[in-house]
Amino acid sequence: MMSRQKTLSALVVAHNEEGQLADCLDRLSFVDEIVVVLDKCTDGTKAIAERFTDRILEGAWDIEGDRRNAGIDFCSGDWILEVDADERVPEALAREIRDVIATTMADWHEILVDNYIGDHLVRWGWGASFGKAAYPGLFRKGAKRWGDQRVHPSLQWSGRKGEMLTSRLDHYVDENISAMIRRFDNYTTQRARDLRDSGQVGTFARNLLRLFTRFFKCYVRRKGYREGGYGFLIALFAGLYPLVSHLKARLEDN
């Protein structure tokens, strides 16, 4: 008896992404279903999504993990590929994803990421809450659940981790340095809210120490120095992230 072909859903969560969404969805024609979650969109994002799919979930979520879990539940495929509106799936990665879900005995796989600042590929130094060199974006439905944090939610897994895919996802993470700064400001504000909600704001001394350890991790261990000024900025923002989040949690109310 022939086994049934595994079905694949692509999940895209978007908030006012009219400038990015069409290019993202256009690269997802290889999947069986495209699901778009629209979170408090006020621009033309919905009209763009409707050109590619009728599987659209609209809502308003304050918690990042909640909206991603809602999207996962809305998907009908055996497997789910999570991508963001500023990400693109090249043909080589698309072919590998279809091959993997047809043959793997595992329940989830990580995908390598090529990050771009503008048109400049920045491959080294990412991590420590300010970018991703890889992410667990391909999984069987039911294997992955997001935590209840506003930014960088935790993950809960069931099943077995498989080998990392070899093809890379293209991620247009920031348009320029000003966009990096705006993203840093947004991340630290959301993280400060999570810290206040958890009641675990921490101490200034501990977060000051993390500035240096996280900078070293990104700039030296993850070879951010190979990226010149971009690598220095990535490491600096990664190091400052817990300290600025801590200070916002202590000194601000919003």
N, C-alpha and C positions, 0 to 999 in steps of 0.2 A: 504494500500500500504506500502511495506517495504521500509524503508529509505536506501539510499546508504551508504555503509561502507566508513568511512572517510579514506583517504589515507594519508600516512606519509612519508615525506622526511627527511633524515638525512643529514645535511650540515656540512662538515669538511673543514676548510680553513687551508692550509698547506704551509709552506716554509721550504724546506730541512728537511723533517721529516722522512727520511728513517728508522731511528732507532725506531720510535714510531708508524708509521701509520698502519702497518699491524695488530698490537694488537688492535688498536682502531677500525678499520673497521671490524675486525673479530667479534666484539661484536654488530654489527649493522644488523645482519641478520634478525631481527624482523621487519625492516622497509620495505616499498614498493619501496623505491628508495634511493640510496646513491649518493649524489652529492659531489664531491671533487673539491675545488678551489685550483689550483696550482699557487702560487705567486712567480715568479722569481726563480723557483726551478732549481738547477744545479746538484743535486745528483740523487739517484735512486727512488725518491718519486713517479714520474709518473708511472714507471713500477709496483710499488707496488699497486698504485691506480687502475691500469688497471686489476689487478687480481680480483678486487671486483666489479667494475662498469665501464660502458662506458659513464657515465654522468660526464664528466671531463671538467672543464672550466679553461683554462690557460690564464695568463696575467701578468701584472706588475703594481702594485698599490703602490703608496707612502703613501696613506691614509688608515688606518685600516678600517674605516667605509665604504669607497668606495668598498673595496674588499668584505666585508661582505654583503653589499647591492647587489653587483653583484651576489653573491652566492644565496641570497634569491630570486632574480628575476629568476635565472636559475632553481630553484626547481619547480616541477610540482605538489607536493602533496597539499592536503587541509591543512595539518598541517606540521610544520617544527620543527625538533629537532636540535639545534645547539650544536655541541660538538667540542672540539679541539683535535688535534692528541695525546696529552698527557693525554687524558681522556678516561675512560672505562665505559661502561654501563653494570652494573650487571644484572642478569636475573630478579631479583625482580623489579628493576626499569623499565626494558623493559616491563614487564607485566603490571605494573602500568600505564605506558605511553599509552599503547594500550587501557586500560580500560578508562583512562581519556578522550582521544580524542573521544571515542565512546559515552560518556555520558555527558560531561561537557557542560554547557551553557555559559561558559566564553570564552575569546579570548586568554588568555595567562596565564601561570603558572610558578612559580619559582621552581627550583630543588635544593635540599640540596646537598652540596659537602663535601666529605671527601678528604682532602688534605694530600699528602704524600711528605715528604722530604726523598729521598731514599726509604727505606722500612718502615720508621717511620711515623705512622699516627699522624698528628698534627691537632687537631680539633678546638682548641680554639685560639682566638686572631686575626684571619684574618679580613681584611677589610682595609678601608682608602687607597685605591689604591695599596695595596700590597698583593693581594690575595682575594679570595671570599669564603664566607661560604655558599652562595646560589647565584643563578643567574637565570634570566628570559629566560630560554633556550627552552621552549616549547610554541609554539604560532601558531595561524591560519595564513596562508599566507595573507599578507596585513596588519597585526596588528602591525608589528614592523619595524622600520627603524633606522639605525645607523646614528650618526652625522659624521661630517667631520674632526674629530680629529685623530691624528696619534696613540695615545695611550689612552686607556680607553674612547672610543667615547661615547658621550651622546646618549640617546635613546628617540625616539618618539613613542608613543603608540596610537592606536585607539582601541576602544572596552573596554571590562571589564576584570579586573584581577580576576583570580580564586584562589582557595586555593592552598597552597604550597603542592607539592608532598611529601610523607612521606619517600619513598626510596631514597637512596643516590647515587650520581655519584662519581666514584673514579677518583681523579685528581692527577697525578704524577707531581707535580708542579716544583720541583727542585731535582736534583740528590744529592746535598750536599750543604754545606754553600758557597763554591766557586761559585756554580751555582746561588745561591741566590744573591750574590754580582754582578755577571755579569748581571743578570736580572734587578737589581736595576740600574746599570749603563745605560743599554739600555732604561729602562723606563724613566729615568730622561733626557736623551738626546732627546728622542722623545717628551717628555712633554715640554722641553725648546723650541723646534722648534714650537710647537703649541702656546706657550706663545708669542714668537716673531711675529708669523703670526697674532695673534689676537691683538697685540699692548697693551696687558694687562699683563705686566710682574710683576706688583705689587711692593710692598716695602719689603725691607729686614726685617724690624721690624715685619710686619704682618706675614711673612713666618717663622720667628724665633719663634713667638708665637705659630704657628701651629705645630711646632715640639713637643712642650710640650702637647698641647691639643690632638693631634692625637696619641702620645705615650700613654697618659692616656686612651684614648678611646679603644685602642687595648689591652693594658697590664692589665688594671683594669676593665673597663666596659665589654669588651669582653673576659675577664678572660684568657688573654694570659699567666699570671703568672702560670697557671696550666700546661703549657708546658715546664717549666724550661727555659733552654738557648734558645731553639727554639722560645718560646713565646717572650722572650726579644728581640731577633733579629728581629722578625716580627714587633714588636712595634717600634723598633728603625728605621728600614727601612721605615715604614709607616710615622713616624714623620719627618724623614729627606727628604722624597720624595719631598714635595713642596719647601723646602729650597734649596736643591741641584738643583732642576729644575730651580728655580729662579736665582741662581748664574750662572748656565750654560747659561741661556738666556741672562743675562747681560754681561758675561765675555767671552763667546765663540761665534763663528760665524757659526759653523757647526750644 
